[in-house]
């Protein structure tokens, strides 16, 4: 069994407008996922430092960041980061360049989790529906071009309000969409903006939105999660 999660942490700023990365880490501790994809994981301006100071992440010890960003204090790429439990083995990783009119990106990591191979893609897509579809197609093409086939989970903030239309249609032929539920806004969830999507060689055992008082305060998005097993 592998547990994955996706969380737009809003640069560590909570619904009380306070920047509290310690609160974000508390929510991650509640999740207890093997792999977490983060969005808005760095500050937007200046040196674009990580919203979670790397020394704080290391000191807590629950997770380590895939080293997409080699800048001092950086943990992600264009705001996207992937965090791993200490037991997860990192085999390969790379950023994915996607077409955009504003700073957007995606990240990919290939892992061994509990003895199973798993490819993870984290993403944060555009507010424009046209650009979202272009970005999804670019991500899917990039994954198909990888040297080895591998069970794959893609997750992140898709900014897609439609349950079945828009960029979701581009996933439907070859993927499953986890029915996690509404994750935005954290105070009154109305939209399923955050999604977990898997290839058909993964079985979604359970999935959902993580509700807790900390999560309702820590960001304007609630984390989503899924427990997966290989179908083979």
Residue pairs with C-beta under 8 A, 6 or more apart in sequence:
1 114
1 205
1 227
1 228
1 229
2 34
2 35
2 113
2 114
2 116
2 118
2 227
2 228
2 229
3 31
3 32
3 33
3 34
3 35
3 225
3 226
3 227
3 228
4 33
4 34
4 35
4 36
4 37
4 120
4 153
4 155
4 196
4 225
4 226
4 228
5 31
5 33
5 35
5 36
5 37
5 155
5 210
5 223
5 224
5 225
5 226
6 36
6 37
6 38
6 39
6 122
6 155
6 156
6 157
6 194
6 195
6 196
6 223
6 224
6 225
7 27
7 28
7 31
7 36
7 37
7 38
7 39
7 194
7 219
7 221
7 223
7 224
8 38
8 39
8 40
8 124
8 156
8 157
8 193
8 194
8 219
8 220
8 221
9 24
9 38
9 39
9 40
9 41
9 51
9 52
9 218
9 219
9 221
10 40
10 219
10 220
10 221
11 19
11 40
11 41
11 42
11 43
11 44
11 51
12 19
12 20
12 21
12 23
12 24
12 51
12 52
13 19
13 20
13 219
14 20
14 23
14 217
14 218
14 219
15 186
15 187
15 216
15 217
15 218
15 219
15 220
16 217
19 51
20 218
21 51
21 52
21 53
21 56
22 56
23 214
23 217
23 218
24 51
24 52
24 218
24 219
25 52
25 56
25 57
25 60
25 62
26 214
26 218
27 210
27 212
27 214
27 215
27 218
27 219
27 223
28 36
28 62
28 63
28 83
29 60
29 62
30 210
30 212
30 214
30 215
31 210
31 223
31 225
33 85
33 225
34 84
34 85
34 87
34 88
34 113
34 114
35 82
35 83
35 84
35 85
35 88
35 109
35 111
35 113
35 118
35 120
36 63
36 82
36 83
36 223
37 80
37 81
37 82
37 107
37 120
37 121
37 122
37 123
37 155
37 156
38 76
38 80
38 81
38 82
38 83
38 122
39 79
39 80
39 122
39 123
39 124
39 156
39 157
40 51
40 79
40 124
40 157
41 50
41 51
41 52
41 75
41 76
41 79
41 80
41 81
42 48
42 49
42 50
42 51
42 69
42 74
42 75
42 76
42 79
42 81
43 49
43 50
43 51
44 79
44 103
47 71
47 73
48 71
48 74
49 73
49 74
50 57
50 69
50 73
50 74
50 75
50 76
50 81
52 75
53 73
54 65
54 73
54 74
54 75
57 63
57 64
57 65
57 75
57 83
58 64
61 86
62 85
63 83
63 84
63 85
63 86
64 83
64 84
64 86
65 75
65 76
65 81
65 82
65 83
65 84
66 81
66 82
66 83
66 84
66 90
66 93
66 107
66 109
67 93
68 74
68 75
68 76
68 77
68 80
68 81
68 82
68 93
68 95
68 107
69 75
69 76
69 77
75 81
75 83
76 82
76 107
77 95
77 105
77 107
78 95
78 103
78 104
78 105
78 124
79 103
79 105
79 124
80 105
80 106
80 107
80 122
80 123
80 124
80 156
81 107
81 122
82 93
82 107
82 109
82 120
82 122
84 90
84 109
84 111
87 113
87 114
88 111
88 112
88 113
89 111
89 112
89 113
90 109
90 110
90 111
91 110
91 111
91 112
91 117
92 109
92 110
93 107
93 108
93 109
93 110
94 107
94 108
95 105
95 106
95 107
95 108
96 105
96 106
96 107
96 108
96 121
96 123
96 138
96 139
96 142
97 105
97 138
98 104
98 105
98 106
98 123
98 134
98 135
98 138
98 139
99 131
99 134
99 135
99 138
100 126
100 131
100 135
101 126
101 128
101 131
102 126
104 124
104 125
104 126
104 135
105 123
105 124
106 121
106 122
106 123
106 124
106 135
106 139
106 142
106 156
107 121
107 122
107 123
108 119
108 120
108 121
108 122
108 142
108 143
108 146
109 119
109 120
110 117
110 118
110 119
110 120
110 146
110 150
111 117
111 118
111 119
111 120
112 118
116 151
116 230
117 150
117 151
118 150
118 151
118 152
118 153
119 143
119 146
119 150
119 151
119 152
119 153
120 152
120 153
120 154
120 155
121 139
121 143
121 152
121 153
121 154
121 155
121 156
122 154
122 155
122 156
123 135
123 139
123 154
123 155
123 156
123 157
123 158
124 156
124 157
124 159
125 131
125 132
125 135
125 136
125 156
125 157
125 158
125 159
125 160
125 167
126 132
126 135
126 159
127 159
129 160
129 166
129 167
132 158
132 159
132 160
132 166
132 167
133 166
133 167
133 170
135 167
136 167
136 170
136 171
137 170
139 154
140 170
140 171
143 152
143 154
151 198
151 199
151 201
151 202
151 230
152 198
152 199
152 202
153 196
153 197
153 198
153 199
153 202
153 226
153 228
154 171
154 175
154 196
154 197
154 198
155 194
155 195
155 196
155 197
155 224
156 194
156 195
157 193
157 194
157 221
158 167
158 168
158 193
158 194
158 195
159 193
160 166
160 167
160 168
160 193
160 195
161 191
161 192
161 193
162 168
163 192
164 172
168 177
168 195
171 177
171 197
174 199
174 200
175 197
175 198
175 199
175 200
176 197
176 198
176 199
176 200
176 202
176 204
177 195
177 196
177 197
178 195
178 196
178 197
178 198
178 204
178 207
178 224
178 226
179 207
180 192
180 194
180 195
180 196
180 207
180 208
180 209
180 224
180 225
180 226
181 189
181 192
181 208
181 209
181 224
182 189
182 190
182 191
182 192
182 209
183 189
183 191
183 192
183 193
183 194
183 209
183 221
183 222
183 223
183 224
184 190
184 191
184 192
184 193
184 194
184 220
184 221
184 222
185 191
185 220
185 221
186 215
186 216
186 217
186 218
186 219
186 220
186 221
186 222
187 216
187 220
189 209
189 222
193 221
194 221
194 222
194 223
194 224
195 224
196 204
196 207
196 224
196 225
196 226
198 204
198 226
198 228
200 231
201 230
201 231
201 232
202 228
202 229
202 230
202 231
203 228
203 229
203 230
203 231
204 226
204 227
204 228
205 226
205 227
205 228
205 229
206 226
206 227
207 224
207 225
207 226
207 227
208 224
208 225
209 222
209 223
209 224
209 225
210 222
210 223
210 224
210 225
211 222
215 222
215 223
216 222
